[in-house]
């Protein structure tokens, strides 16, 4: 019984980041005052990068984006396509 509890504890600790990860959406002609979810996406990649924390995902909808500011990630992460 104790081995099961220890295994469960280790599993929960190792997967805690994934449980609290968020996904932010960016779409052309939207608003950076939105919350960034799929129904109310953000307007700029820059705003999404400010909100995203390690483990979060930023999904960029199709379109041609013009960066108004130099983009520099505030936190480290991986780019996947």
C-alpha beads as a LAMMPS data file, in Angstrom:
LAMMPS data file: protein, C-alpha beads

81 atoms
80 bonds

1 atom types
1 bond types

-500.0 500.0 xlo xhi
-500.0 500.0 ylo yhi
-500.0 500.0 zlo zhi

Masses

1 110.0

Atoms # bond

1 1 1 0.000 0.000 0.000
2 1 1 2.796 2.419 0.877
3 1 1 4.492 1.741 -2.488
4 1 1 1.282 2.692 -4.302
5 1 1 1.011 5.938 -2.352
6 1 1 4.646 6.817 -3.027
7 1 1 4.219 6.021 -6.726
8 1 1 1.111 8.182 -6.898
9 1 1 2.869 11.053 -5.135
10 1 1 5.862 10.881 -7.506
11 1 1 3.546 10.770 -10.526
12 1 1 1.606 13.835 -9.353
13 1 1 4.755 15.821 -8.603
14 1 1 6.299 14.994 -11.984
15 1 1 3.149 15.937 -13.891
16 1 1 2.106 18.986 -11.876
17 1 1 3.348 21.451 -14.525
18 1 1 1.262 19.837 -17.249
19 1 1 -1.861 19.960 -15.098
20 1 1 -1.596 23.734 -14.717
21 1 1 -0.374 24.583 -18.218
22 1 1 -2.399 27.077 -20.241
23 1 1 -2.890 27.557 -23.947
24 1 1 -3.042 31.052 -25.393
25 1 1 -4.427 31.811 -28.852
26 1 1 -3.425 34.642 -31.179
27 1 1 -5.521 35.707 -34.176
28 1 1 -5.454 38.636 -36.563
29 1 1 -7.964 41.450 -35.967
30 1 1 -8.564 40.508 -32.329
31 1 1 -7.797 42.376 -29.109
32 1 1 -4.867 42.201 -26.685
33 1 1 -7.351 42.942 -23.888
34 1 1 -8.946 39.527 -24.486
35 1 1 -8.124 36.609 -22.205
36 1 1 -6.343 34.679 -24.970
37 1 1 -8.548 31.605 -25.063
38 1 1 -9.891 30.088 -28.283
39 1 1 -13.112 32.147 -28.223
40 1 1 -11.379 35.411 -27.284
41 1 1 -7.856 35.287 -28.758
42 1 1 -5.151 37.888 -28.354
43 1 1 -4.124 40.173 -31.208
44 1 1 -0.327 40.063 -30.950
45 1 1 2.319 37.408 -30.505
46 1 1 4.110 39.857 -28.214
47 1 1 1.190 39.959 -25.742
48 1 1 0.952 36.165 -25.749
49 1 1 4.674 35.932 -24.985
50 1 1 4.211 38.251 -22.010
51 1 1 1.450 36.056 -20.561
52 1 1 2.888 32.609 -21.304
53 1 1 4.789 30.804 -18.594
54 1 1 7.089 27.769 -18.999
55 1 1 4.951 24.797 -20.007
56 1 1 2.244 26.941 -21.639
57 1 1 1.413 26.785 -25.338
58 1 1 0.862 29.708 -27.705
59 1 1 -1.187 28.792 -30.783
60 1 1 -0.953 31.302 -33.616
61 1 1 -3.849 31.230 -36.059
62 1 1 -3.195 31.597 -39.782
63 1 1 -2.409 34.953 -41.291
64 1 1 0.399 37.395 -41.929
65 1 1 1.518 39.086 -38.730
66 1 1 3.505 42.305 -38.580
67 1 1 5.611 42.632 -35.453
68 1 1 5.272 46.155 -34.026
69 1 1 8.034 45.580 -31.464
70 1 1 11.145 43.459 -31.462
71 1 1 10.121 40.028 -30.274
72 1 1 12.232 38.563 -27.527
73 1 1 10.924 35.743 -25.400
74 1 1 10.755 36.692 -21.722
75 1 1 10.962 33.086 -20.570
76 1 1 12.614 30.007 -22.043
77 1 1 10.705 27.266 -23.808
78 1 1 10.604 25.163 -26.940
79 1 1 9.223 25.960 -30.381
80 1 1 7.162 23.226 -31.989
81 1 1 5.445 23.342 -35.319

Bonds

1 1 1 2
2 1 2 3
3 1 3 4
4 1 4 5
5 1 5 6
6 1 6 7
7 1 7 8
8 1 8 9
9 1 9 10
10 1 10 11
11 1 11 12
12 1 12 13
13 1 13 14
14 1 14 15
15 1 15 16
16 1 16 17
17 1 17 18
18 1 18 19
19 1 19 20
20 1 20 21
21 1 21 22
22 1 22 23
23 1 23 24
24 1 24 25
25 1 25 26
26 1 26 27
27 1 27 28
28 1 28 29
29 1 29 30
30 1 30 31
31 1 31 32
32 1 32 33
33 1 33 34
34 1 34 35
35 1 35 36
36 1 36 37
37 1 37 38
38 1 38 39
39 1 39 40
40 1 40 41
41 1 41 42
42 1 42 43
43 1 43 44
44 1 44 45
45 1 45 46
46 1 46 47
47 1 47 48
48 1 48 49
49 1 49 50
50 1 50 51
51 1 51 52
52 1 52 53
53 1 53 54
54 1 54 55
55 1 55 56
56 1 56 57
57 1 57 58
58 1 58 59
59 1 59 60
60 1 60 61
61 1 61 62
62 1 62 63
63 1 63 64
64 1 64 65
65 1 65 66
66 1 66 67
67 1 67 68
68 1 68 69
69 1 69 70
70 1 70 71
71 1 71 72
72 1 72 73
73 1 73 74
74 1 74 75
75 1 75 76
76 1 76 77
77 1 77 78
78 1 78 79
79 1 79 80
80 1 80 81
